[in-house]
Amino acid sequence: MRLYRKRRRQGLRSVRIWLPVTDIDYFLRLVLTEKQRQRPDALQTELAGLIRQILDEMRDARAGYR
């Protein structure tokens, strides 16, 4: 519970997304190296980076429309 509160104070939220196992395996093979796959936090780090990149692109595209 303490870690949950700490993350909420940092502005972090948890999101659960249901994906087929085959999609997850494909993403892991495509994005992560063999060494990275051994790290427990590698998937979280890569997905967070991907989401940030998509949001930045959306923000930039939206700014271009104004």
N, C-alpha and C positions, 0 to 999 in steps of 0.2 A: 504494500500500500504506500509506503514511503517513496519508493521509486516512481510509482504512478503519479503521486502529487508533485514530485520534483519535475517530472517531464511536463505535466500540465502547466506548471509555473513557467517553464521554458517555452511554452506555446506549442508543444508537440501533442498530437492526437494519434490514436491508433485507428487504423482502417483495416478491416478484414475483407479481402477480395477472394472469391472462389474462382479458381482457374483449373483447367484440366492438367493433370500431372504431365502429360506430354508437352504442353505449352511451357510449363516451368522448366522441364528438362532441356527443351530446345533453347530457351532463353539462357540457361546456365551454360550450355555448350557454346552458344554464340558469343556471349558477352564476357564470361569469366575464363581466365586461364586455369590450367590444372592446379597450380599453386593457390590461386585465389579461391577455388572451390573448397579448399580445406579449411578456410576461415569461416567461422559461424556467422560473422557479421557482413560477409562479402555481398550476399544477395541484398540485404537491407541497404547497404551503401550504394550499390549500383542502381537499385530501383529508385532510391531517393534522388540520385544524380540525374537519372532519366526523367523523372517527374519534374525536377527543377528546370531541366533543359526544355522540356515541352512547355512549361508555364512561361519561361522566358521568351520562347518563340511566339507564343500566343499573345503575350504582352506587347512584344515588338510589332507584331502584325496589327494589333488593335491600335497602337499608337500611330501607325501609318495611315489608318483610316480617318484619323481626326484632322 
